[in-house]
Amino acid sequence: MYKEECHDELDIRQMTIDDMAAVFHLGERLFTSDFSPSMYRTWDEYEITTLFNSDSELCLVAELADEIVGFALGTTVEKQHSSWKYGYLVWIGVRPGLQKGGTGHKLFDELKGRMKEQGVRMIIIDTDADNEAGIRFFEKLGFGHIQKHVYMTLNLSRSRKKKKKKE
């Protein structure tokens, strides 16, 4: 189990290009269809490269004993006709077995600090409504005003099969 003394060895730093494979593979372990069967955002290499190329200073990793054990990937959004700049925490993940040990909090604190330096006035996150552990985590960080959203899917491969049967 992750012990408090490990925090001294935990390094939160900006992600480098050399970290991408480790972040991608950790995300593959965390963000599966079992985690969120109707996930509207998919975990793939383009998620990492797009965020890294556009907002590298908001792409962070947690490193323990020279191993990537967590990450946070964020971006900022500026809306036309609004004086507010928004931060969006797109992905955050910590290696199984180390969760609930403070790594996620440290990643978020660093990300929040960087967003504040960029003039962000509000941070937004989203998670599956059934992700109770994630919701509790975000509430502990101070997030509130939970809103339920409906995401729907249309499986085009099934629609095509029905159409072919009719022909």
VOBA-1610 file (N, C-alpha, C; in pm, whole numbers, padded with zeros to 5 digits, always signed):
BEGIN
Met+00084-00119+00000Met+00000+00000+00000Met+00087+00124+00000Tyr+00035+00228-00054Tyr+00105+00356-00066Tyr+00110+00423+00070Lys+00227+00453+00118Lys+00243+00511+00251Lys+00276+00659+00241Glu+00247+00731+00346Glu+00267+00876+00350Glu+00411+00915+00319Glu+00509+00835+00364Glu+00649+00873+00341Glu+00685+00873+00192Cys+00607+00804+00110Cys+00633+00802-00035Cys+00610+00940-00097His+00529+01025-00031His+00504+01157-00086His+00632+01236-00104Asp+00731+01213-00017Asp+00857+01285-00029Asp+00927+01249-00159Glu+00909+01128-00206Glu+00973+01082-00328Glu+00890+01111-00452Leu+00763+01143-00436Leu+00674+01169-00548Leu+00710+01302-00613Asp+00730+01299-00743Asp+00766+01419-00819Asp+00653+01450-00917Ile+00594+01567-00904Ile+00493+01614-00999Ile+00565+01709-01093Arg+00559+01680-01221Arg+00632+01762-01318Arg+00558+01766-01450Gln+00601+01857-01536Gln+00542+01867-01668Gln+00580+01745-01750Met+00485+01694-01824Met+00508+01577-01908Met+00603+01613-02021Thr+00689+01520-02057Thr+00776+01537-02173Thr+00731+01437-02281Ile+00786+01456-02397Ile+00752+01365-02507Ile+00791+01221-02474Asp+00896+01204-02396Asp+00940+01070-02358Asp+00843+01001-02262Asp+00754+01077-02198Asp+00657+01021-02104Asp+00530+00972-02172Met+00511+01007-02298Met+00383+00980-02363Met+00344+00832-02364Ala+00436+00744-02392Ala+00402+00602-02398Ala+00358+00552-02261Ala+00428+00591-02156Ala+00391+00546-02021Ala+00254+00600-01982Val+00226+00727-02014Val+00095+00786-01984Val-00013+00715-02063Phe+00013+00690-02190Phe-00086+00621-02273Phe-00119+00483-02216His-00017+00406-02182His-00040+00270-02132His-00109+00270-01995Leu-00077+00366-01910Leu-00147+00377-01783Leu-00294+00411-01807Gly-00320+00503-01898Gly-00458+00537-01933Gly-00534+00419-01990Glu-00467+00335-02068Glu-00532+00214-02120Glu-00578+00123-02008Arg-00499+00115-01901Arg-00537+00032-01785Arg-00655+00092-01710Leu-00663+00225-01708Leu-00764+00293-01626Leu-00896+00317-01699Phe-00889+00363-01823Phe-01009+00408-01895Phe-01054+00304-01996Thr-01116+00200-01945Thr-01163+00090-02028Thr-01314+00100-02047Ser-01368+00015-02132Ser-01513+00014-02149Ser-01583-00033-02022Asp-01513-00112-01940Asp-01570-00150-01809Asp-01582-00029-01719Phe-01484+00062-01728Phe-01485+00184-01647Phe-01605+00270-01685Ser-01628+00284-01814Ser-01738+00368-01862Ser-01787+00315-01996Pro-01887+00226-01993Pro-01933+00161-02116Pro-01982+00259-02223Ser-02034+00374-02183Ser-02085+00469-02281Ser-01996+00591-02292Met-01868+00573-02263Met-01776+00686-02263Met-01780+00758-02397Tyr-01816+00885-02393Tyr-01824+00961-02517Tyr-01687+01010-02562Arg-01594+01016-02471Arg-01456+01047-02507Arg-01379+00917-02499Thr-01302+00892-02598Thr-01225+00768-02595Thr-01081+00797-02559Trp-01021+00702-02491Trp-00880+00713-02456Trp-00800+00658-02571Asp-00723+00744-02635Asp-00634+00699-02742Asp-00513+00792-02747Glu-00419+00757-02831Glu-00295+00834-02838Glu-00318+00978-02883Tyr-00426+01003-02957Tyr-00454+01138-03005Tyr-00495+01231-02891Glu-00558+01176-02789Glu-00594+01256-02671Glu-00467+01316-02611Ile-00366+01234-02595Ile-00242+01280-02533Ile-00168+01376-02625Thr-00149+01337-02750Thr-00070+01421-02840Thr-00138+01555-02866Thr-00269+01556-02878Thr-00340+01682-02902Thr-00324+01777-02784Leu-00346+01726-02664Leu-00330+01811-02546Leu-00185+01854-02525Phe-00093+01762-02548Phe+00050+01794-02533Phe+00091+01902-02631Asn+00043+01892-02755Asn+00081+01991-02857Asn+00016+02127-02836Ser-00103+02129-02773Ser-00173+02257-02756Ser-00151+02320-02619Asp-00137+02239-02514Asp-00126+02291-02378Asp-00026+02208-02297Ser+00096+02198-02343Ser+00194+02110-02278Ser+00217+02146-02131Glu+00205+02275-02097Glu+00227+02315-01958Glu+00117+02265-01865Leu+00006+02217-01922Leu-00104+02162-01844Leu-00112+02009-01856Cys-00005+01950-01903Cys+00007+01803-01910Cys+00112+01763-01807Leu+00068+01700-01700Leu+00154+01670-01586Leu+00164+01521-01562Val+00275+01481-01504Val+00291+01342-01461Val+00335+01339-01316Ala+00300+01230-01251Ala+00349+01200-01116Ala+00447+01086-01133Glu+00567+01105-01081Glu+00673+01006-01097Glu+00719+00962-00958Leu+00732+00832-00943Leu+00777+00773-00817Leu+00882+00668-00852Ala+01001+00683-00798Ala+01111+00589-00826Ala+01130+00569-00976Asp+01136+00682-01049Asp+01159+00681-01195Asp+01049+00611-01274Glu+00929+00600-01218Glu+00816+00538-01288Glu+00697+00633-01287Ile+00631+00647-01402Ile+00511+00729-01411Ile+00397+00654-01342Val+00342+00715-01237Val+00235+00651-01161Val+00104+00729-01167Gly+00106+00841-01236Gly-00016+00920-01250Gly+00003+01031-01350Phe-00108+01091-01390Phe-00103+01201-01486Phe-00229+01286-01474Ala-00217+01408-01519Ala-00331+01499-01533Ala-00311+01574-01664Leu-00415+01577-01745Leu-00408+01644-01874Leu-00520+01748-01880Gly-00481+01873-01901Gly-00580+01979-01902Gly-00562+02073-02019Thr-00655+02165-02030Thr-00652+02267-02134Thr-00729+02388-02083Thr-00724+02496-02158Thr-00803+02614-02123Thr-00897+02647-02237Val-01005+02714-02201Val-01108+02751-02298Val-01143+02897-02276Glu-01141+02974-02382Glu-01186+03113-02376Glu-01307+03126-02467Lys-01416+03174-02409Lys-01539+03189-02486Lys-01549+03332-02538Gln-01598+03343-02660Gln-01618+03474-02720Gln-01722+03550-02638His-01702+03677-02620His-01793+03765-02545His-01798+03731-02396Ser-01693+03670-02344Ser-01686+03639-02202Ser-01549+03681-02150Ser-01547+03744-02036Ser-01419+03785-01978Ser-01355+03670-01900Trp-01426+03560-01887Trp-01376+03446-01809Trp-01294+03353-01897Lys-01190+03301-01835Lys-01110+03195-01897Lys-01135+03070-01813Tyr-01168+02960-01878Tyr-01201+02836-01810Tyr-01087+02736-01825Gly-01067+02658-01720Gly-00975+02546-01725Gly-01059+02420-01737Tyr-01010+02326-01811Tyr-01080+02199-01828Tyr-00983+02086-01798Leu-01010+02015-01689Leu-00932+01896-01655Leu-00992+01783-01738Val-00921+01744-01842Val-00974+01647-01938Val-00956+01505-01887Trp-00837+01473-01834Trp-00807+01338-01785Trp-00722+01348-01660Ile-00750+01263-01564Ile-00662+01247-01449Ile-00665+01100-01411Gly-00549+01044-01386Gly-00545+00902-01353Gly-00425+00870-01265Val-00445+00774-01177Val-00339+00727-01087Val-00338+00575-01092Arg-00219+00519-01095Arg-00202+00374-01104Arg-00281+00302-00994Pro-00350+00195-01032Pro-00420+00115-00930Pro-00323+00071-00821Gly-00371+00075-00699Gly-00288+00042-00585Gly-00230+00165-00518Leu-00221+00276-00594Leu-00171+00401-00538Leu-00283+00504-00523Gln-00402+00470-00571Gln-00513+00562-00559Gln-00548+00579-00412Lys-00603+00690-00378Lys-00638+00729-00242Lys-00515+00756-00156Gly-00399+00773-00218Gly-00276+00801-00145Gly-00229+00944-00155Gly-00304+01029-00223Gly-00267+01169-00234Gly-00206+01210-00367Thr-00176+01115-00452Thr-00114+01147-00582Thr-00208+01231-00668Gly-00334+01192-00676Gly-00432+01267-00755Gly-00448+01409-00704His-00450+01426-00571His-00461+01560-00512His-00340+01645-00549Lys-00222+01586-00543Lys-00100+01661-00577Lys-00099+01700-00724Leu-00141+01608-00811Leu-00150+01640-00953Leu-00247+01756-00975Phe-00364+01746-00912Phe-00464+01851-00930Phe-00415+01984-00875Asp-00354+01985-00759Asp-00304+02110-00700Asp-00205+02179-00793Glu-00115+02101-00853Glu-00019+02159-00947Glu-00089+02213-01072Leu-00185+02136-01124Leu-00259+02180-01241Leu-00338+02307-01210Lys-00403+02310-01095Lys-00481+02428-01055Lys-00391+02551-01045Gly-00274+02536-00986Gly-00180+02647-00975Gly-00139+02700-01112Arg-00111+02609-01202Arg-00071+02651-01338Arg-00186+02720-01410Met-00307+02669-01389Met-00423+02733-01453Met-00447+02873-01396Lys-00432+02888-01266Lys-00448+03020-01204Lys-00346+03119-01262Glu-00224+03073-01281Glu-00120+03159-01341Glu-00159+03202-01482Gln-00238+03121-01551Gln-00281+03153-01687Gln-00410+03236-01689Gly-00461+03271-01571Gly-00580+03356-01566Gly-00712+03281-01564Val-00707+03151-01539Val-00830+03072-01532Val-00910+03113-01408Arg-01041+03129-01426Arg-01129+03168-01315Arg-01218+03054-01269Met-01234+02952-01351Met-01318+02838-01314Met-01263+02713-01382Ile-01258+02602-01308Ile-01215+02474-01365Ile-01336+02384-01378Ile-01344+02319-01491Ile-01455+02229-01523Ile-01400+02088-01538Ile-01477+01992-01491Ile-01445+01851-01513Ile-01573+01782-01555Asp-01560+01665-01611Asp-01677+01581-01632Asp-01637+01437-01606Thr-01733+01361-01559Thr-01711+01220-01533Thr-01844+01149-01549Asp-01839+01020-01565Asp-01960+00940-01577Asp-02042+00952-01449Ala-02173+00962-01462Ala-02261+00977-01345Ala-02252+00858-01250Asp-02210+00742-01301Asp-02196+00622-01218Asp-02058+00610-01153Asn-01967+00701-01182Asn-01832+00697-01127Asn-01832+00758-00987Glu-01882+00682-00891Glu-01896+00733-00754Glu-01762+00770-00693Ala-01659+00689-00716Ala-01527+00720-00660Ala-01474+00850-00720Gly-01492+00868-00849Gly-01447+00991-00914Gly-01522+01113-00862Ile-01651+01099-00845Ile-01732+01211-00794Ile-01688+01248-00653Arg-01665+01148-00568Arg-01616+01177-00431Arg-01480+01246-00435Phe-01392+01199-00523Phe-01260+01261-00538Phe-01274+01409-00574Phe-01357+01439-00673Phe-01372+01577-00717Phe-01441+01663-00611Glu-01536+01606-00538Glu-01599+01681-00430Glu-01497+01716-00321Lys-01406+01624-00290Lys-01301+01652-00191Lys-01209+01765-00238Leu-01195+01780-00368Leu-01113+01887-00424Leu-01186+02021-00423Gly-01316+02019-00391Gly-01393+02143-00385Gly-01491+02163-00498Phe-01499+02067-00590Phe-01596+02080-00699Phe-01737+02059-00645Gly-01830+02128-00703Gly-01970+02115-00665Gly-02057+02144-00785His-02181+02174-00759His-02279+02205-00862His-02287+02092-00966Ile-02310+01971-00917Ile-02317+01854-01004Ile-02439+01865-01094Gln-02416+01844-01222Gln-02523+01844-01321Gln-02520+01712-01395Lys-02634+01652-01413Lys-02643+01528-01489Lys-02659+01562-01637His-02588+01488-01720His-02598+01505-01865His-02639+01373-01926Val-02702+01381-02040Val-02740+01261-02112Val-02653+01253-02237Tyr-02587+01139-02254Tyr-02509+01113-02374Tyr-02572+00992-02441Met-02596+01006-02568Met-02660+00897-02642Met-02565+00850-02751Thr-02581+00726-02792Thr-02498+00672-02898Thr-02586+00612-03006Leu-02532+00606-03124Leu-02596+00539-03237Leu-02490+00449-03298Asn-02508+00319-03286Asn-02413+00224-03339Asn-02440+00208-03488Leu-02356+00266-03570Leu-02377+00265-03715Leu-02359+00127-03775Ser-02278+00044-03714Ser-02261-00090-03769Ser-02390-00170-03754Arg-02463-00149-03648Arg-02592-00217-03631Arg-02695-00163-03729Ser-02695-00034-03752Ser-02789+00026-03846Ser-02765-00025-03987Arg-02639-00044-04022Arg-02603-00093-04155Arg-02652-00236-04173Lys-02639-00320-04070Lys-02682-00459-04078Lys-02833-00467-04098Lys-02908-00385-04026Lys-03054-00385-04042Lys-03092-00343-04182Lys-03023-00242-04235Lys-03051-00192-04368Lys-03024-00301-04473Lys-02914-00373-04458Lys-02879-00477-04554Lys-02984-00589-04554Lys-03037-00622-04435Lys-03138-00727-04427Lys-03266-00686-04500Lys-03299-00557-04498Lys-03420-00508-04564Lys-03407-00513-04715Glu-03284-00498-04766Glu-03262-00492-04912Glu-03275-00625-04970
//
